[in-house]
Amino acid sequence: MNLKSYSTTIANAILFSILLIFLRIDLVFTESLPTGGDMGAHIVPTKFFVSELFSNFKISGWSNDWFAGYPAYYFYFPFPPFIVAIFGLIFPYGISYKIMVVLGLCLLVLSIQKLVSKENSNNLYLGFAAGLLFLLTESFTIFGGNLASSLAGQYSFTYSVAFGNLSIYFLTRSNLKNSLFYSSIFISFCILSHVIPFIIFFPIYIVYFLKYKTENIRKSASFLIFLFLTSRFSISLFSNLEYTTNMTYSPYKNISDLIKPDILPLLLLSLALFVFLPRHQLFENVFSFHGYLIFISFLLFFYAPEGALWNGRVVPFFILGLVLLVFNLLLEVINLISFKVQGHTFLSLIYLVVAFYLLFNYHRRWNEQYEVTVLFIIGLFLILCFLNISKLNQLFSFLFITLTISTVSFLPHWLNWNFTGYETKSDWNEISSLYVELNKVSPGRIMWEPNPNLNKYGTPMVLMTIPMFTDHESLEGLYFDSSITTPYHFVAVSGLAERPSNPVGGLSYINGDFEKGIRYMKELGVDYFITYTDSIDDKATRSSDLELLFESSPFKVFKLESSKVELVTSDLISFSQPSFYERISSSVFKNTLEKSFFNQSMNEFQKENNIRIIDKSSLDNISNKIDTEGIKLNITDLKIENDKIRFTTDYPDKMHLIKVSYFPNWTIQNGDGPYRITPSFMAVVPYTNDVEITFEKTNLEHYLFIFSFLCLAISILLIFFRMKKDA
């Protein structure tokens, strides 16, 4: 066996083994539920996908777990949960989840390696170093794309960036067989993971796609594959934008928010390397993929319209473009020098001494990562000895790898915190005891007091896991912008918490108004309220509307008398829906429309009167269904499931308010509606005593399924025609 012939494969295997060791592969295969930041709450919708959707051959549906119900995987796409579901066929859920996270991180490094190396085996090491440098960037922890953001729950963003990179890589490698089809598949996976990276990648994808030199049959077939994979999700997303919440994020405005201190060395290095290059190579780097990333992220950061697309989200693309620029410039400078390092053995020994010193200091700071240090040096030693470093780019790559790993600060602790899971947290027994007691009372909708100190259980969002461990719903969850009841929840909870988060911009919060918070809880159909701090506990204890059920220290659980179904007794204001393009403008950007349902209904929710807004002007035809004076409603046999709502009423032919979030997929059998009514719930007029409302596919969704498979069929025919022509 000639080891030299397998040197590239062996080197890559060692490099990615080092990466896996750093990512604590030992903890990945420890059965625990990951936590930390948003990740500790993302386990809930992912579990819903695995157990409720994937197991029933569905890709989207309705979940009652959060926010009085929300459309699951209509606005957040399903590729990462699908990976969890696949691995879940073999491994327990917690392990499958962590495998999915680590797989996305490795895929990101691989995609950057591909872009830098361009299949040149001598450049694989430097490409890996570039990927590692971007992955371990610690200047941001929430924007998406790096390890820190993935541990905070932005792993879907990481997958999307990786797939976008691979799509561009294959489009620029026309010499590779079927590269156009691979590119179409990866750009499809890009949007199926996260929509924001797709918005960044798709324009440059189109440019490279049009420039790709091949016959129109191949181009048409590959684009049809893209439509087959994405049309159901993408078109459905944009057609339902009016049923999302505009989070109105405050944009960053300073150059220091884009160019972080630890990015300055890269910027300075790129400027220094430019000096060594001929003018034509300078233009090649400006008009390149990485040049595009730097330009478009800079442009969007400072000049994009303010809206739901938070400009902080473009920071990863600026850094990615800068990393790709630096390493491409470095390769070009090395190629210009074009000679082998003389006395490379001596230089390798010097490098090993430097590596030992740097990693020893690293070990002293992060004691629990000692095994990482040892295996890292062993891996490098094997590469140096068996693969015989003889080129500058190989030596530079090892220097970058060493410096990158040895300078990370908080990532090892965060990896340990997240991947050891909820179960190892010293106070987790307090949460598990609470959940045991909750399972002893009737299932209901829970409002809980948010507090940053809940992080001691693994994440401040720990109580978002209520639906996963109990039979109850949590009114608060993630996916803020995918639920239209989000703003009403946060307005209500702002009066019920000592330290509310108030994440939705542009709302008039009721901070400190506990009594109004209780009224809003009734409005939202809340059954139980969980307190955490002494001050809120005292207010709840004194309230005549709340009954203490039990205490599970440090939590207290109170019962609230409210109803899920009631008659519409208030005055109604009819509301005409804005046009499709107005809805997009209102949802995506901060443009305030006078007839914006969000703004009007929000205002009414905060008033002391009982006026409700409803979204159908045709109400004039059923105005007699609203007069309910002197009527006492009796609702029996109420069941609210993920795809069905059933109950019996003694007053058919009257308008009923159902405290479940409105979405156009809801359909009533034998009745009028559902109508969207303040606060973004459903109103129906049943014709019979037995009422049934089901969550079904819309006509648009049926048409999109047909269209998708039609695209697939045509693409197969085109490929078959091309193969027959070649034969």
SULTA-V812137 format. One record per residue. N is the residue number from 0. PSI is psi in degrees with one decimal (none if undefined). NEAR is the number of other C-alpha atoms within 10 Angstrom. Layout:
BEGIN
N,PSI,NEAR
N,PSI,NEAR
END
This chain:
BEGIN
0,126.9,5
1,103.9,6
2,-34.5,10
3,-34.0,12
4,-20.4,9
5,15.3,11
6,-41.3,16
7,-45.5,18
8,-43.3,13
9,-43.0,16
10,-45.9,21
11,-38.3,17
12,-42.8,13
13,-44.4,19
14,-47.9,20
15,-23.3,16
16,-42.0,16
17,-43.3,20
18,-45.3,21
19,-37.4,18
20,-44.2,17
21,-37.4,20
22,10.7,21
23,58.3,20
24,-24.7,16
25,-37.4,12
26,-27.6,19
27,-40.2,25
28,21.2,16
29,128.3,15
30,101.2,18
31,159.0,21
32,120.0,23
33,153.1,28
34,-167.8,30
35,122.4,26
36,-141.5,22
37,-21.5,22
38,-37.3,25
39,-16.0,26
40,-27.4,24
41,-18.1,23
42,-21.5,22
43,-58.1,20
44,-31.1,23
45,-41.7,22
46,-37.8,19
47,-42.8,20
48,-45.5,25
49,-48.5,23
50,-31.5,12
51,-33.7,19
52,-61.1,20
53,-42.9,17
54,-19.3,12
55,18.6,10
56,40.5,9
57,158.1,11
58,-10.0,19
59,164.5,20
60,-157.3,20
61,134.2,23
62,134.3,21
63,6.1,22
64,-40.1,26
65,153.8,27
66,40.1,29
67,28.6,27
68,139.7,24
69,155.9,27
70,113.0,24
71,124.6,24
72,37.2,23
73,-35.4,20
74,-18.2,23
75,127.0,20
76,160.6,23
77,6.1,22
78,-52.8,20
79,-45.5,23
80,-32.7,24
81,-39.6,18
82,-43.3,18
83,-42.8,25
84,-39.9,24
85,-50.0,14
86,-25.0,16
87,-14.8,17
88,-18.5,11
89,-43.8,10
90,160.8,16
91,162.0,16
92,-48.0,21
93,-43.7,21
94,-44.2,23
95,-40.5,23
96,-46.6,27
97,-34.6,23
98,-43.9,20
99,-44.7,22
100,-49.0,26
101,-37.5,21
102,-41.1,16
103,-38.2,26
104,-43.2,26
105,-39.2,20
106,-36.9,19
107,-47.1,28
108,-43.3,23
109,-42.3,23
110,-39.0,23
111,-39.4,27
112,-43.8,25
113,-43.4,21
114,-36.3,24
115,-45.0,27
116,-33.8,20
117,39.7,17
118,13.2,13
119,116.8,12
120,-29.7,15
121,-18.3,17
122,-2.9,21
123,-37.7,26
124,-45.8,26
125,-35.4,28
126,-41.1,30
127,-41.4,26
128,-39.5,28
129,-45.4,29
130,-41.4,28
131,-40.5,26
132,-44.1,20
133,-42.1,23
134,-40.4,23
135,13.2,17
136,128.9,21
137,9.9,20
138,-13.8,18
139,149.7,17
140,3.9,18
141,-17.7,20
142,-30.1,20
143,152.4,29
144,-35.8,31
145,-178.7,31
146,-44.8,30
147,-45.1,24
148,-38.4,24
149,-41.0,26
150,-24.1,27
151,-1.9,23
152,0.9,24
153,35.0,24
154,-28.1,27
155,-39.2,28
156,-41.9,27
157,-46.9,29
158,-45.1,31
159,-42.8,31
160,-43.2,34
161,-46.1,27
162,-36.9,29
163,-43.0,26
164,-47.1,27
165,-35.8,27
166,-46.8,27
167,-38.5,26
168,-49.6,23
169,-31.3,24
170,-26.3,26
171,4.1,21
172,64.7,17
173,-17.0,14
174,-15.4,9
175,137.7,11
176,132.5,10
177,22.9,14
178,-33.0,18
179,-40.2,26
180,-40.9,19
181,-41.7,19
182,-42.0,27
183,-38.2,27
184,-43.7,22
185,-35.6,23
186,-28.2,28
187,-45.6,25
188,-29.2,26
189,-50.8,32
190,-27.5,30
191,-7.0,23
192,-47.3,26
193,138.6,24
194,-30.2,18
195,-50.5,18
196,-35.2,28
197,-41.1,22
198,-36.0,12
199,-44.6,19
200,-32.1,24
201,-41.7,19
202,-45.3,12
203,-30.2,16
204,-44.7,23
205,-41.9,13
206,-50.0,11
207,-34.6,16
208,-44.8,21
209,-31.9,12
210,-16.6,11
211,126.7,15
212,100.0,12
213,168.5,12
214,157.4,9
215,-27.1,9
216,-45.5,14
217,-41.7,17
218,-44.5,20
219,-44.1,15
220,-43.0,24
221,-38.8,26
222,-33.9,20
223,-34.1,23
224,-41.8,23
225,-46.0,22
226,-38.2,21
227,-43.1,23
228,-27.3,21
229,-22.6,21
230,-39.4,18
231,-42.7,20
232,-47.7,22
233,-46.9,17
234,-39.2,13
235,-39.2,17
236,-54.0,20
237,-27.6,14
238,-14.2,14
239,19.6,18
240,-27.9,21
241,-16.3,25
242,27.3,24
243,163.9,23
244,125.9,22
245,111.3,27
246,-14.0,23
247,55.2,21
248,143.0,18
249,121.9,14
250,154.8,18
251,151.0,14
252,-9.9,13
253,146.4,10
254,-29.4,11
255,-20.9,9
256,-18.9,14
257,-46.1,22
258,97.5,16
259,158.1,14
260,-40.0,10
261,-3.2,11
262,-18.5,16
263,-42.2,11
264,-38.8,10
265,-43.3,16
266,-45.3,16
267,-38.4,11
268,-40.2,15
269,-40.6,20
270,-39.4,13
271,-40.5,13
272,-29.8,17
273,-30.7,18
274,-32.3,11
275,-9.2,16
276,145.8,15
277,162.2,10
278,-39.5,10
279,-32.5,8
280,-28.0,14
281,-45.7,14
282,-36.5,11
283,-37.4,11
284,-33.3,17
285,-47.2,14
286,66.5,12
287,177.9,14
288,-46.1,23
289,-31.1,23
290,-40.0,18
291,-44.3,20
292,-44.6,24
293,-44.5,23
294,-49.8,17
295,-36.0,16
296,-39.5,24
297,-44.0,20
298,-48.5,13
299,-32.9,18
300,-40.8,24
301,-22.3,16
302,0.0,11
303,144.7,15
304,141.2,16
305,135.1,17
306,-157.8,20
307,-23.8,19
308,85.2,19
309,129.6,20
310,-18.6,25
311,-22.3,21
312,-17.4,20
313,-10.1,24
314,-44.2,24
315,-34.5,27
316,-33.9,25
317,-45.4,22
318,-41.0,24
319,-45.1,23
320,-39.4,22
321,-42.4,21
322,-47.6,23
323,-39.1,26
324,-49.7,26
325,-46.3,24
326,-30.6,24
327,-40.4,22
328,-41.5,23
329,-43.1,21
330,-41.5,19
331,-39.0,17
332,-42.8,17
333,-41.9,15
334,-33.3,12
335,-38.5,12
336,-47.5,11
337,54.4,11
338,154.8,11
339,146.7,12
340,120.8,13
341,137.5,10
342,39.1,9
343,-26.4,16
344,-44.2,15
345,-45.0,10
346,-36.7,15
347,-39.5,19
348,-40.6,12
349,-44.0,11
350,-44.5,17
351,-40.1,19
352,-47.0,11
353,-42.0,15
354,-44.1,21
355,-43.0,15
356,-49.1,13
357,-44.8,16
358,-27.7,22
359,-44.2,16
360,-36.5,13
361,-44.3,19
362,-38.8,18
363,-31.0,11
364,-33.4,13
365,82.5,17
366,-38.2,12
367,-10.2,12
368,20.7,18
369,-41.1,16
370,-30.9,13
371,-46.8,22
372,-49.4,22
373,-51.9,14
374,-32.1,16
375,-47.8,23
376,-40.2,17
377,-44.1,14
378,-46.4,17
379,-39.9,19
380,-42.3,14
381,-42.6,14
382,-45.2,20
383,-40.5,20
384,-46.7,11
385,-28.3,13
386,-9.9,16
387,81.5,15
388,121.5,19
389,2.4,19
390,151.3,17
391,-40.4,19
392,-32.5,23
393,-44.6,18
394,-43.5,19
395,-38.5,18
396,-44.0,20
397,-35.9,22
398,-44.2,17
399,-42.2,18
400,-47.3,22
401,-49.2,22
402,-39.7,17
403,-50.3,18
404,-37.3,20
405,-13.9,19
406,-2.5,14
407,149.9,14
408,-70.3,14
409,-10.8,11
410,-42.6,17
411,-42.5,16
412,-39.2,12
413,-39.9,17
414,-46.3,21
415,-42.9,17
416,-44.7,19
417,-50.2,24
418,-20.7,27
419,-24.0,22
420,174.2,23
421,-41.4,24
422,-23.6,17
423,-5.9,15
424,136.9,13
425,-28.5,11
426,10.7,14
427,-28.5,16
428,-28.4,14
429,-39.6,14
430,-45.8,18
431,-36.3,14
432,-41.1,12
433,-45.1,22
434,-35.4,21
435,-45.0,13
436,-37.6,15
437,-35.4,22
438,-6.4,13
439,-10.0,10
440,163.1,11
441,140.4,9
442,141.6,14
443,-175.7,17
444,128.9,24
445,130.7,28
446,133.8,27
447,152.6,21
448,115.9,23
449,150.0,24
450,134.7,17
451,-26.5,12
452,-12.0,11
453,-11.8,16
454,-22.2,14
455,-19.5,15
456,-2.5,24
457,-34.0,25
458,148.8,23
459,-18.1,20
460,18.4,24
461,-37.5,24
462,-6.7,25
463,-16.2,25
464,3.0,23
465,-46.3,24
466,-21.8,21
467,-32.6,19
468,-9.2,14
469,179.9,17
470,11.2,17
471,167.2,24
472,146.8,27
473,125.4,25
474,-33.2,27
475,140.5,27
476,-170.4,23
477,-165.3,18
478,44.8,20
479,-46.8,20
480,-7.7,21
481,1.0,23
482,134.4,26
483,-6.6,26
484,-2.4,29
485,-51.0,29
486,-34.1,26
487,-37.9,24
488,-48.5,21
489,-30.3,21
490,-44.4,25
491,-48.5,27
492,-19.3,31
493,-25.6,24
494,-3.5,23
495,11.3,31
496,147.1,24
497,-37.2,19
498,71.8,16
499,152.1,19
500,-31.5,13
501,57.1,18
502,-23.4,15
503,122.2,20
504,156.5,13
505,9.8,15
506,153.9,18
507,93.6,13
508,157.5,20
509,37.8,18
510,122.0,19
511,-11.7,17
512,84.3,15
513,-41.9,20
514,-41.4,15
515,-36.5,20
516,-40.2,21
517,-43.2,22
518,-40.3,13
519,-34.2,20
520,-43.1,26
521,-41.2,18
522,-33.8,18
523,4.7,27
524,32.3,23
525,135.7,25
526,-33.9,23
527,147.3,27
528,127.7,23
529,122.9,23
530,154.8,26
531,-38.9,20
532,157.4,18
533,-39.1,13
534,-43.5,11
535,-34.6,19
536,-42.9,21
537,-44.1,11
538,-42.1,14
539,-39.6,24
540,-36.6,14
541,-14.6,11
542,132.9,13
543,-14.3,8
544,-12.2,16
545,136.4,19
546,123.3,17
547,121.7,16
548,-51.4,15
549,163.8,14
550,131.5,14
551,88.0,16
552,132.9,11
553,15.1,12
554,150.6,19
555,138.9,21
556,124.8,25
557,145.9,22
558,138.7,18
559,129.9,21
560,110.6,13
561,170.9,17
562,150.0,16
563,-22.2,19
564,130.3,20
565,164.2,18
566,147.8,22
567,107.1,21
568,-7.6,18
569,168.1,15
570,148.3,13
571,139.0,18
572,120.5,16
573,144.0,16
574,125.5,20
575,132.4,14
576,138.3,15
577,166.9,16
578,168.2,10
579,-45.8,14
580,-32.2,11
581,-36.7,16
582,-42.1,21
583,-44.7,17
584,-41.6,17
585,-34.4,24
586,-43.6,25
587,-37.6,20
588,172.4,18
589,8.3,17
590,124.9,15
591,117.9,13
592,139.0,15
593,-34.8,9
594,21.9,14
595,119.6,19
596,-39.2,25
597,-51.8,23
598,-44.8,15
599,-46.6,16
600,-33.5,21
601,-41.5,19
602,-43.9,13
603,-35.3,16
604,-32.3,21
605,-7.9,17
606,164.0,9
607,-12.4,8
608,-177.2,10
609,23.3,13
610,134.6,16
611,148.8,19
612,135.9,23
613,151.0,23
614,16.0,19
615,119.3,17
616,-17.6,12
617,-0.5,11
618,-21.7,17
619,-28.4,9
620,-18.0,8
621,29.3,13
622,-27.8,12
623,-9.7,12
624,-2.6,16
625,-18.2,19
626,101.5,15
627,21.2,16
628,129.6,8
629,1.7,7
630,131.6,10
631,114.2,11
632,139.9,14
633,112.5,12
634,129.3,16
635,162.6,12
636,38.4,10
637,126.3,14
638,120.0,12
639,106.5,14
640,177.2,14
641,-26.0,17
642,11.2,15
643,139.7,16
644,125.8,18
645,141.4,17
646,166.4,16
647,131.1,17
648,149.5,22
649,4.1,14
650,69.5,20
651,165.6,18
652,10.9,19
653,154.2,21
654,125.5,27
655,135.5,23
656,125.1,23
657,120.8,21
658,61.0,23
659,140.0,23
660,139.3,24
661,142.9,26
662,143.7,24
663,-12.4,15
664,-14.9,17
665,134.1,21
666,131.5,20
667,140.0,19
668,124.3,14
669,62.7,14
670,177.6,18
671,143.6,16
672,-160.9,19
673,148.8,25
674,148.9,22
675,126.0,22
676,147.7,27
677,134.8,28
678,80.4,27
679,32.3,29
680,-167.5,22
681,144.2,22
682,134.4,26
683,155.3,25
684,97.9,24
685,151.8,24
686,-18.9,15
687,168.4,16
688,-37.0,14
689,116.3,16
690,135.4,20
691,125.8,18
692,126.8,21
693,150.5,16
694,113.2,19
695,163.4,15
696,138.6,14
697,167.1,14
698,-39.2,10
699,-42.9,13
700,-40.6,17
701,-44.0,12
702,-38.6,11
703,-37.0,19
704,-44.8,16
705,-44.4,14
706,-42.3,16
707,-48.4,20
708,-24.7,16
709,-42.2,15
710,-42.2,21
711,-45.7,20
712,-44.3,15
713,-40.4,15
714,-40.5,22
715,-42.3,16
716,-41.2,13
717,-42.4,19
718,-43.2,16
719,-42.0,12
720,-42.0,13
721,-41.6,15
722,-40.6,10
723,-37.1,9
724,-39.2,8
725,-30.8,7
726,none,6
END
